[in-house]
Structures are given as structure tokens and as C-alpha cells.
Amino acid sequence: MKNHTKIYLKALGYDETDFIPSELSGKKAIDIHHIDCKGMGGNPSKDKDRIENLQAVTREEHLKYGDKQEHLYYLYTKHYEFLVNNGVRFDLRYLLDKIKSHDNNRI
């Protein structure tokens, strides 16, 4: 299992055998998506492997929204709501800064 998947499961209290809902639709999530993508070089510093940047999504949602600048405001906003509604501890300032920085990219 990839490190970012372990981070996500631990933060949400999930086991890998649990039903993991998409944060966008509630359908069965297949991917743990980096909202701010790792890029072609990967993420050697692991600074993007943090709960504030990881989101469970379906394969279709990953293809539709993943790695597209114009969707980052939507993804971060939905992720913020999901974390709050599920009582997950996270860096509030980091996430609010991400939402604010992508506010001008809304569709």
C-alpha cells in the first residue's frame, strides 16, 4: 500500500477492507487522490502526502477533476467540508490558505 493511502486511512480511521466513500459523491472510492498533484518527478520530499492534500474519489471523478487547476477550489472546499464533518484533525490554516489561493480559479 502506498504511503499516501496509509496516511488517508489512518486519518479517517478506516481499514483497507472498509467501504471508503468518495468525498465528492459518496460512491465507492477507488483512488486516494493528491489534490495538488505530485507532478512528473513524484514527491521525494513527501510534503504533498498529508491529509489536507489527500482525497478519496471514484475513478471517474479522478479522471474528471484530477490535476486540473480549474477544479482545485472545488476539490479543496469539498475536502475541507468532509474533514470537518468527519471530525478529522488537520491543519486548518494550511487548508484555508489553499482554498483562498484557488478562489480565483473557480468555474
C-alpha positions as CSV (number, residue, x, y, z in Angstrom):
1,M,0.0,0.0,0.0
2,K,1.3,3.4,-0.9
3,N,2.3,5.8,1.9
4,H,-0.3,8.4,1.0
5,T,-3.1,5.8,1.1
6,K,-1.9,4.8,4.6
7,I,-2.0,8.4,5.7
8,Y,-5.5,8.8,4.5
9,L,-6.8,5.6,6.0
10,K,-5.2,6.4,9.4
11,A,-6.5,9.9,9.5
12,L,-10.1,8.8,8.8
13,G,-9.9,5.7,11.0
14,Y,-10.5,3.3,8.0
15,D,-9.2,-0.1,7.5
16,E,-8.2,-1.1,4.0
17,T,-11.1,-3.6,3.9
18,D,-13.7,-0.8,4.8
19,F,-16.1,0.8,2.4
20,I,-14.4,4.1,1.6
21,P,-16.7,6.7,0.2
22,S,-15.8,9.3,-2.4
23,E,-15.7,12.7,-0.8
24,L,-17.5,14.1,-3.8
25,S,-20.3,11.7,-4.4
26,G,-20.4,9.1,-1.6
27,K,-19.9,6.3,-4.1
28,K,-17.2,3.7,-3.6
29,A,-13.8,5.5,-3.8
30,I,-11.1,3.7,-5.8
31,D,-8.3,6.3,-5.6
32,I,-6.7,8.4,-2.9
33,H,-6.0,11.5,-5.0
34,H,-3.4,14.2,-4.4
35,I,-5.5,17.4,-4.8
36,D,-2.3,19.3,-5.5
37,C,-0.6,16.8,-7.8
38,K,2.8,15.4,-7.1
39,G,4.0,16.1,-10.7
40,M,6.1,14.1,-13.0
41,G,9.0,14.0,-10.5
42,G,6.9,12.4,-7.9
43,N,7.1,13.8,-4.4
44,P,10.5,13.0,-2.9
45,S,10.1,15.4,0.0
46,K,6.7,13.8,0.8
47,D,5.3,17.3,1.5
48,K,2.2,16.5,-0.5
49,D,1.5,13.3,1.4
50,R,-0.6,15.0,4.1
51,I,-4.3,14.6,4.9
52,E,-5.0,18.2,3.8
53,N,-4.0,17.2,0.3
54,L,-5.4,13.7,0.0
55,Q,-9.0,13.0,-1.1
56,A,-10.9,9.7,-1.8
57,V,-12.5,9.8,-5.2
58,T,-14.0,7.4,-7.7
59,R,-12.0,6.6,-10.8
60,E,-14.4,8.7,-12.9
61,E,-14.0,11.7,-10.6
62,H,-10.3,11.3,-10.6
63,L,-10.3,11.5,-14.4
64,K,-12.7,14.4,-14.5
65,Y,-11.2,16.6,-11.8
66,G,-7.6,15.3,-11.2
67,D,-4.7,17.5,-11.9
68,K,-6.8,20.3,-13.4
69,Q,-6.1,23.8,-12.0
70,E,-9.7,25.0,-12.6
71,H,-11.1,22.4,-10.2
72,L,-8.8,23.0,-7.2
73,Y,-11.1,25.4,-5.4
74,Y,-14.0,22.9,-5.6
75,L,-11.8,19.9,-4.5
76,Y,-10.3,21.7,-1.6
77,T,-13.7,23.1,-0.5
78,K,-15.3,19.7,-0.6
79,H,-12.3,18.1,1.2
80,Y,-12.5,20.8,3.9
81,E,-16.2,20.0,4.5
82,F,-15.6,16.3,4.5
83,L,-12.8,16.5,7.1
84,V,-14.8,18.8,9.4
85,N,-18.0,16.6,9.1
86,N,-16.0,13.5,9.9
87,G,-14.1,15.0,12.9
88,V,-10.7,14.7,11.4
89,R,-7.8,16.6,12.9
90,F,-6.0,18.7,10.2
91,D,-4.0,21.9,9.7
92,L,-6.8,24.4,9.3
93,R,-4.6,27.3,8.3
94,Y,-3.0,25.2,5.5
95,L,-6.3,24.1,4.1
96,L,-7.9,27.6,4.3
97,D,-4.9,29.1,2.6
98,K,-5.2,26.5,-0.2
99,I,-8.9,27.3,-0.7
100,K,-8.2,31.1,-0.7
101,S,-5.4,30.7,-3.2
102,H,-7.6,28.9,-5.7
103,D,-10.7,31.1,-5.2
104,N,-10.0,32.9,-8.5
105,N,-9.8,29.7,-10.5
106,R,-13.5,28.8,-9.8
107,I,-15.5,27.8,-12.9
